[in-house]
Amino acid sequence: MESITYGRHTIDFKLRFAKRKTLGIAVYPDLNVVVTAPEGASDKKVYSKVKSKARWILKQLRGFEKYQPLSNPKDFMSGETHLYLGRQYLLKVEKSKSESVKLKGKYLRVQTNKPVKAEELLYDWYRLKAHFHFTNIVEDLLPEFERNDLKVSELIIRKMKTRWGSCTSDGTITLNLHLIKAPKRCIEYVILHELCHLIHHKHDAMFYQLLHSMMPNWKRWKEKLEVTLK
């Protein structure tokens, strides 16, 4: 890893060398910056070029950082409201010898003999639901990318503090577990966003053209997502 300083910002980047005439800079959804320089290029020339593109790099990074879930802290006690697929449910923690989480009417019922385990049990349930819904959405959307011969090698679901999703060039998509709290169309927007990034890594015109062709009203669901989970 290399790095440069631009104002109060530090930009870390991976430096590679290849048989090419010009220096290329790529910013990826996982916030990695990769600089590919011509073989034999001096460090001074590389650093100078990266610094001249620092403003553009920071703009791309900010674009990828726009997924920022900001949920209010919860105590996981009866009477709280919790989201699932865009709807609010009342949490009901019940004393029981068995452990379970069930959705019944307007309630999310958590049964446990240890109320302090309510958060753990609820997120285990969220994780199961997220795996089911996210996998189905990916499978439903992939045929839309048939001409691109697009394949998802792995779908990872985990809690993330700063992004709703990310992807890598090998076809791995990582989705934020908290997405299961959002409306289904919001989830589809995030997954489409990542699928489009598997084809166009940057937030450039080709990326947005593809995203718009797949979901013309994507801005509406992006805004809905940001409002719902803040």
N, C-alpha and C positions, 0 to 999 in steps of 0.2 A: 504494500500500500504506500502511495505517495500522498502528499498534501500540499496545498497552497493556502495562503491567507489573502482574503479579499475584504478589506474593511474590517469589520468585526466578525466576519464569517471565516470558518475553516472548511475547505472543501477537500475531502478525502477521495482519492481515485485509484483505480487499479491501472497500472501501466503495462501495456503489451507492445511488442515490436513485431512487425510483419513486413512482407515484401509489398510495399505500396509507396506511392509518391507523395501523398499528403497525409496529414495527421487528422484522425477522426475522433470525435467525442460522442459517446452515447450515454444517456441517462435512462436507467431502467426503473420499472415500477417498484422494485424492492429497495429503491434509493441507492443502488450501486451506480457509480460513475466509472465508466471504462474508457480509457484513452488508448487508442491504437496508433502508434507512431511508426514512421518508416525506419527500417533497420539502419543503424548508424547515426540516428538523430541524437544530437547532444541534449543533455539534461536541461541546459539553459534554454534551448529552443523549445523543448517540450513544455517547460514551466511557463515560459512567456506566452505560448499559444493558449495554454489552459487558462492562464490569468486573463487573457484578452476575451475569453469566452465565459468568464466567471458569472457575469450578470445573467447570461442565457442559462447556464447550468443551474443557478439558484432558482430561476423562474420555473424550470422543469421540475426541480425537486419540490418546490412549493405546490406545483400542480398535483404531484403524486401524494402529497401530504394532506390533501383536502378532505380525505376520509378521516374525520375525527369524532369518534363517538364520545359524547360527554354525558354520561348517565349520572343522575343524582344518586348519592350513596343510600343504600338500603340497610335496614336492620333485620330483615327477613323475619318479621313478626306478623301475626294475624292482623288484618285490617289494612295492610299496605296494598298498593296497586302494583301489579307487575304486567309487563307487556308480553304478548305472544302473537306473532304474525299480525302485528299492527293493532291488536285489540287489548284493552285494559281488563285485567282480571283481579279480583280480590284474593289475596293470599290468606289461606286458612291453615294454620299449623295445629295439627291435632295429635294428642298423645295416643300412642299405639305401640303394641309390642312388635308389629311388623313395620317395614319401611316401604313407602310408596309415594308416588306423585301422580295425581289424577286431575284431569280437567273436567269439571262438572258444572254446567251452567255458567254462572258468572264467577265461579271460584276456581282457584288453583289450590287444590287440597294436598298438603304435605303431611303425611303420617309418619311419625317417628317417636321412639321412646326417649330421644335426646333432642329437644328443640334447637340446640346449638348446631345441629347437623342440617337444619332446614336449607341453608344456602347451598351446601354441598349436594344435597339430594336434588334440589331444584335445578342446579346447573348440570348435574348428570342427566336429568330429564331433558333439559334444553339441548344437551349435546346429542342425545339420541334423535330428537326431533330434527335438529339441524342436519345431521347426517342423512336422514331420510329425505327431507325437503330439498336440500342443496344438491344431493346426488341426482334426484329426479329432474330438477331444473336444468342441471348441466346436460343430462341425457336428452332432454327435450330441445335444448338449444343447439346442440352440436350438429344436427342435420342441416341447420341454416348455414353452416360453414363447410358444407360438403365439398364445394369446389376448391376450398383452401386446403383440403386434406388435413384438417385440424384434429389433433388428438390431445386429450388430457391424460397425462401419465399418472398423476396422483392428485387427490383432493384432500387437503389438510384443513382441519377445523380447529381453531384455538382462539383464546382470548387475545385481543390485540388492543393496545392503548391508543395508537395513533392512526391506524388505517382500517378500512373496511375489508380490503383485500389486496393481494399482491400475486405476482406470478413470476416464474423463471423461464428461461429459454428452453428448458427441457420438457416443458409442458406441465409443470407442477403449479397448481393454483392453491393459495392459502386464503381462507375466508375467516372473518371474525365471527366467533361464536355468538356475539351480541346481535348479529344480523337476524337471527331467528326471531327477534322481538319486532322486527320491522314488517310492513305489509309485503305480500308476496311480490308485487311488481317492483318494489324497491330492491328486493333480493335479486330479482331477475336483472335489474339494471346493473348492480355490482358485478354479477357473474358475466354479463355481456361485456362490461367494461374490461374485465380481465381476459376474456376470450379474444376480444379485439386486440388487446396488448400482446397476445401470443403471435399475432400477425404483424402489427405495427407497434414496436416497442416504445416509441416516443409519442408525446401528445402533439402530433403534427396534424396537418390537414387531412392526410390519408386516414389517420386513426379516427378523427371525428367524422369523416365522411362514411366510414364503415359503421361506426356506432350509430350514426343517424339513420343509415339505411336499415339497420336491424331494429332500432327503437326510435322512431321519429320524435317521440315525446319524452326522451330520456331526461331532459332538464327538469321536467315536472317531478319525476320520481327521485331524482337526485335531491331536489329541494325538499321533497316530502320526507326522505330519509333523514336529512339533516335536522328537520324540525321535529320529527317523531322521537328521535333518540338523543335529543339534547336536553 
